[in-house]
Structure formats: C-alpha cells, structure tokens
Amino acid sequence: MVSTNDSFFIKVYEVVKEIPYGRVTSYGAIARYLGTAGSSRMVGWAMNHSHTFDSNIPAHRVVNRNGMLTGKHHFGGPDIMQQLLESEGLTVVNDQIQNFSRYFWDPAIGLNT
C-alpha cells in the first residue's frame, strides 16, 4: 500500500531523475514545482530515503537554496556528495557550490519547456 508520503516521495524522485548532469537544484525548487512550496523539508526527507527506493536517483544534485551540501552526511562518507558533484564539473568549497546560480536548474523551467 502506498501512503500519501510515499506518493509524494515518488513525485520528488521523478523530478530528481530529470536534473541534468552537471546541474543542481534545491529542495525548495522541487517543492514549488510540485505545488507544495512549504514542503522543502519533506523533500529533504525524501532525499534522505532515496537510496532505499532506487540507487539511480542522483540525490547529490539536490542542495539547499544557497548551494550548501546540507545532505552530505547521508552519502556514506563526509566527502562523497562533494566528489560526485566535482566529477560532474562543479566546484565545491567549504560545502558550498561555487557559482551556484550558473549550475542551478529550476524544474519549473526545465520540465515545462
């Protein structure tokens, strides 16, 4: 049986799978795209559980609104999220994506064009 949270999480995962390689989005941008602007934290919970749902969800591409790697402790090591992002060409300094606005992908634009 799928609960309300499960269906929300699945919607989040569907959006995250669309984030292009070398780009990132925020918890809030996903929440706004899904029509639930106040649910950024719930998007974060979904990302925390994404590895148990599907290992192909690029959760490392979801950061906070300032480009901070706030979910990095969920990747099995303190530097794994940063390494994944850097392997896609992003620069991370002190847990923050440099030139964040350059790499930011807004699902409201990217998925509605």
C-alpha positions in Angstrom: 0.0 0.0 0.0 1.3 3.4 -1.0 0.8 6.1 1.7 0.5 9.8 0.9 4.1 10.3 1.9 5.2 7.5 -0.4 3.4 9.1 -3.4 5.0 12.5 -2.6 8.4 10.9 -2.3 7.9 9.2 -5.7 7.0 12.5 -7.3 10.2 14.0 -5.8 12.3 11.2 -7.2 10.7 11.6 -10.6 11.8 15.3 -10.6 15.3 14.5 -9.3 15.9 11.9 -12.0 15.4 14.8 -14.5 18.1 17.0 -13.1 20.7 17.2 -15.9 24.2 16.0 -15.4 26.4 18.9 -14.1 23.4 20.8 -12.7 21.8 21.1 -9.3 18.5 22.2 -7.8 17.2 22.9 -4.4 14.8 21.3 -2.0 12.6 24.4 -2.3 12.6 24.4 -6.1 11.4 20.8 -6.1 8.7 21.6 -3.6 7.5 24.6 -5.6 7.4 22.6 -8.8 5.3 20.0 -7.1 2.9 22.7 -5.9 3.8 22.3 -2.2 6.0 25.4 -1.7 6.1 24.9 2.1 7.4 21.3 2.0 11.1 21.8 1.4 11.9 19.8 4.5 9.8 16.9 3.3 11.7 17.0 0.0 14.8 16.6 2.2 13.3 13.6 3.9 12.6 12.1 0.6 16.2 12.6 -0.5 17.4 11.0 2.7 15.5 7.9 1.9 16.1 7.9 -1.9 18.9 5.3 -1.7 16.5 2.8 -0.2 14.0 3.4 -3.1 16.2 3.5 -6.1 20.0 3.7 -6.3 19.8 5.6 -9.6 18.3 8.7 -8.1 21.0 11.5 -8.4 20.4 12.8 -4.9 23.7 14.5 -4.8 22.3 17.1 -7.2 19.8 18.4 -4.6 21.2 21.1 -2.2 19.8 23.9 -0.1 18.8 27.3 -1.6 22.3 28.7 -1.1 24.1 25.8 -2.8 25.2 24.2 0.5 25.6 20.5 0.7 23.3 20.1 3.7 22.5 16.4 3.0 26.1 15.3 2.6 26.1 13.1 5.7 23.6 10.7 4.0 26.0 9.6 1.4 28.1 7.2 3.4 31.1 9.5 3.9 31.7 13.2 4.5 33.1 13.9 1.1 31.1 11.6 -1.2 28.5 14.2 -2.2 31.2 16.7 -3.0 33.2 14.2 -5.0 30.1 13.3 -7.0 29.4 16.9 -7.8 33.0 17.6 -8.6 33.1 14.6 -11.0 30.3 16.4 -12.9 32.4 19.6 -13.2 31.1 21.7 -10.2 33.5 23.3 -7.7 32.7 22.9 -4.0 34.4 24.9 -1.3 33.6 24.6 2.3 30.5 22.5 1.5 29.1 25.2 -0.9 28.8 25.0 -4.7 30.7 27.9 -6.3 28.9 29.9 -8.9 25.7 28.2 -7.7 23.4 30.3 -9.9 25.3 29.1 -13.0 24.6 25.5 -12.2 21.1 25.9 -10.8 18.4 24.0 -12.6 14.8 25.1 -11.9 12.4 22.2 -12.6 9.6 24.7 -13.2 11.5 25.9 -16.2 13.4 22.7 -17.2 10.3 20.4 -17.1 7.8 22.8 -18.6 9.6 23.8 -21.8 
